[in-house]
Every structure is written in structure tokens, then in C-alpha cells.
């Protein structure tokens, strides 16, 4: 926690002489509006809050409140610009210290942008409700886009380049991180412009379900397209003998089993191994580590007996 936060939260109010000092509790009106005041935030304050969120959200991640400290630190420029009374600043800080966790690249920027806009309207309860209500759905959207669609595609493509001896493979992984940072900026401003409407934009009319299904299907299709290029070396050296009649004479010839399989279904063995891995992950609910161990054992045994 920054020095500013500690000082604000820890320093006691000075009691009025002859009276017991009572903490000032901010009052909220209907729909969570606080005192009915609206603050016009300068562009510099908004930008400073945005860059704090983009860069430092995960820096103080912990198992108790996860991203809450980073969220509060990002919101401090906004809180300082809006609340001039110390008691109100403390109340706002405490509100942003509640548990918070969502996808940091796709989910959190629009949520943070929307809460900045609502905080400027001093709608404290609406801010809290928006964070709690959207961090779960946005985590689902962000994790689906990154874990199922983006990361596997980029990783597979980068690995294929690296296997071919290209230095662009490792560079692609590095550049992908920069790309996500750039994309987080318009996501923040989308949430900032929409305000409370960002919840309706995403969750209305089954949008969340449709986006998740679409991204999942697209990711599976793309990964399937990379199977032949990545696992093309998975072949069997087995052969078999067949007797045929050529120009009325019996002929015995040796045929490669792999050639026969390719005529039936090209890249059948790579597809079988991918299907096996998928079944182990989804069907038996095994972890990725156990799946890798099982595949390594199968590869070792098949290689030792000359099957692959």
C-alpha cells in the first residue's frame, strides 16, 4: 500500500474541543448517489488513473483481496480530485479495498473506466455494485479470449517459427504482451464513456454467452488447423506385406502403413493424439501435467518398440 493511502487511513481526526470526535460517515441518496455532486475530471487525472491501472493492477496481488490494493492505488488520483473532505476520501478508499479479481487485460479496463465515471458522479453504492456484478462475467470473457483463443494460437504459431529456426518466434511472444497493453487503452475508455451502461452492453440479450461460445469455437478451429504442421513428425514406420496380381502374375510388395493411413485420413495419428489429450483433460478431468506425463510415457513406449 502506498504511503499516501497509509497516511490517509491511519491518521486520526482532530477532535473538536469539548466534544467527542465522531467519524464523518458520507451519506448516500437514491441509487447510491452521494450528496448529489458531480465532478468534472480533467483529462490528466483520467489518464493518470488509467496508466496506473494498466501497469500496476497486479503488482500488489495477494490471496486475501487479490487485485483490490492495485485497484485502490489506480483510483487514488480520481479520489483525490473528487473528495476534498478527508472523511469522504477515507470512505472511498475503504470501498475500493473490498475483494476484487477479474481478467486484468480484457475484463478490468472497462470495469475500471466505468467506475471512474461513476465515482465522478459520487455514486458510491453504484460503483460497488458494478464492480461486484461485472468482475465475474468479465473474467469469463477475458479468460476465454486469452486462454482459449489468443494465447494458444500465438504460442503454437511462435513455436512453429522457433522450430524452423526463426528468431521471430520468441519475439512474437514478447510483442503479444505489448499488443495487449495497447488494446487495454480503448477498453478503458469504452467503460469510461458507457459508465453504468457497460453492464447492459455486455450482459443483455445473452451477449456474454454468445461471445463465449463464439470465441471457444474459433479457438478450437484454429488450434485444429495447426495440428498437421506442429505434429507432422508423428508417423509410424510399420510396414505390412500384401500380395497383388500384376499383369496376371502374383507380386508380393511391402507397403508402409503410414501411406495407407494418409490415404484414409491425412494426419490421422496427430489427430488421434490430440483427441486423446482432449479426452484426458475434459473427460477424465486430469491436470495438464498428468496429460503431458501420460503422452510422454506413450511416446517412449511406442518409440522403444518401433511403433512410432
Rosetta blueprint (number, residue, H / E / L):
1 X L
2 X L
3 X H
4 X H
5 X H
6 X H
7 X H
8 X H
9 X H
10 X H
11 X L
12 X L
13 X L
14 X L
15 X L
16 X L
17 X L
18 X L
19 X L
20 X L
21 X L
22 X L
23 X L
24 X L
25 X L
26 X L
27 X L
28 X E
29 X L
30 X H
31 X H
32 X H
33 X E
34 X E
35 X L
36 X L
37 X L
38 X L
39 X L
40 X L
41 X L
42 X L
43 X H
44 X H
45 X H
46 X H
47 X H
48 X H
49 X H
50 X H
51 X H
52 X H
53 X H
54 X H
55 X H
56 X H
57 X L
58 X L
59 X L
60 X L
61 X L
62 X E
63 X L
64 X L
65 X L
66 X E
67 X L
68 X H
69 X H
70 X H
71 X H
72 X H
73 X H
74 X H
75 X H
76 X H
77 X H
78 X H
79 X H
80 X H
81 X H
82 X H
83 X L
84 X L
85 X L
86 X H
87 X H
88 X H
89 X H
90 X H
91 X H
92 X H
93 X H
94 X H
95 X H
96 X L
97 X L
98 X L
99 X L
100 X E
101 X L
102 X L
103 X L
104 X L
105 X L
106 X L
107 X H
108 X H
109 X H
110 X H
111 X H
112 X H
113 X H
114 X H
115 X H
116 X H
117 X H
118 X H
119 X H
120 X H
121 X L
122 X L
123 X E
124 X H
125 X H
126 X H
127 X H
128 X H
129 X H
130 X H
131 X H
132 X H
133 X H
134 X H
135 X H
136 X H
137 X H
138 X H
139 X H
140 X H
141 X H
142 X H
143 X H
144 X H
145 X H
146 X H
147 X H
148 X H
149 X H
150 X H
151 X H
152 X H
153 X H
154 X H
155 X H
156 X H
157 X H
158 X H
159 X H
160 X H
161 X H
162 X H
163 X H
164 X L
165 X L
166 X L
167 X L
168 X H
169 X H
170 X H
171 X H
172 X H
173 X H
174 X H
175 X H
176 X H
177 X H
178 X H
179 X H
180 X H
181 X H
182 X H
183 X H
184 X H
185 X H
186 X H
187 X H
188 X H
189 X H
190 X H
191 X H
192 X H
193 X H
194 X H
195 X L
196 X L
197 X H
198 X H
199 X H
200 X H
201 X H
202 X H
203 X H
204 X H
205 X H
206 X H
207 X H
208 X H
209 X H
210 X H
211 X H
212 X H
213 X H
214 X H
215 X H
216 X H
217 X H
218 X H
219 X H
220 X H
221 X H
222 X H
223 X H
224 X H
225 X H
226 X H
227 X H
228 X H
229 X H
230 X H
231 X L
232 X L
233 X L
234 X L
235 X L
236 X L
237 X L
238 X L
239 X E
240 X E
241 X E
242 X E
243 X E
244 X E
245 X E
246 X E
247 X L
248 X L
249 X E
250 X E
251 X E
252 X E
253 X E
254 X E
255 X E
256 X E
257 X H
258 X H
259 X H
260 X H
261 X H
262 X H
263 X H
264 X H
265 X L
266 X L
267 X L
268 X H
269 X H
270 X H
271 X H
272 X H
273 X H
274 X H
275 X H
276 X H
277 X H
278 X H
279 X H
280 X H
281 X H
282 X H
283 X H
284 X L
285 X L
286 X L
287 X L
288 X H
289 X H
290 X H
291 X H
292 X H
293 X H
294 X H
295 X H
296 X H
297 X H
298 X H
299 X H
300 X H
301 X H
302 X H
303 X H
304 X H
305 X L
306 X L
307 X L
308 X L
